[in-house]
């Protein structure tokens, strides 16, 4: 059995963590973070690999500025959408 991984998922997760460190959204619970990742991942092409060589090649290819900018742009768009309309009610104090 091969260990199939999607580099785009890893990149989106990292971009989301970077975004949340610098920006406040209405809710950053685990559910909202999963919703943000799902929305962003549905807009981005998957980049699967199964070997160390494939991982290195995929990482190298994804270091291009347009790829990084596209990932962050889709994460920001998804975060704004989820923040505006979270899939759960927000408890008010």
Number of C-alpha atoms within 10 A of each C-alpha: 3 7 7 10 16 15 18 21 20 12 18 22 20 15 21 22 14 12 16 15 9 7 10 11 13 14 17 16 9 9 13 20 20 14 18 26 20 15 18 26 20 10 13 16 13 13 16 15 18 12 13 9 10 14 17 12 12 17 15 10 10 17 10 10 9 10 15 14 12 14 25 20 14 22 27 19 14 22 29 15 14 22 18 12 13 18 11 10 8 10 5 4 3
